[in-house]
């Protein structure tokens, strides 16, 4: 049997594969060092706690409670307590900076010299990292208060910006507003104030799709004035109305953007439409 046949036999799915994972797991669990690792870690932790207690007994033996001169006991992270009930930070109370011989100031994550502001390691920390829990508690409360004040201010502004109710006790009358009819006629460039001539020829139906194609063909990359769009039909007045109505629907469909510029309207394609 050649090497090719041997390789095929080894890779054949019918060839049983050894349960290597079970073998390795048995070897792992029967290793005496592995079986005793938890006990070793527990002993290391207990030794570390005894060493910490001994270290704090040594450093606190040189100081006394400022209130009753009693012995102090370490009860927390850079915190010691006296039998009289006095609780203090031994670093701030007893340690001086080596640079200036001044008292230390407790910062968020370290102590610093009160004069030159240099960072000073604390003798009353064993392997802990300083964390000012009170500082973060106060800062979190202040952050929540600012967030609540901001929400209340936004809510107040929204309430004040609401329009009041507009009850319609009678049918609207355009002539009741002085100059409204003249302004509307001026918008469509027609000097006639007669509303009786305002009618639509039903024999010429409004075809919005054709107006849409016509308007898009008149728009370029830059803004285009409404008056610069070529008429689509002979009836100039009706053509302006249909163009304007079509543009309103096109803006709703996000095909164009309409902006008021004095007495003129500026029409701008949306970029996605321009690249389509």
Secondary structure, DSSP 8 states (H G I E B T S, - for coil): --HHHHHHHHH-TTS----HHHHHHHHHHT-HHHHTHHHHHHHHHHHHHHHHHHHHHHHHTT---TTT---EEEEETTEEEETTS-EE-HHHHH-B-TTT--BEEE-SSSEEETTT--EE--TT-SS-----HHHHHHHHHHHHHHHHHHHHHHHHHHHHHS-------S---GGGSTTHHHHHHHHTT-----STT----TTS---HHHHHHHHHHH--SS-EEGGGS--SSS-HHHHHHHHHHHHHHHHHTTSEEEEEETTEEEEEE-HHHHH-
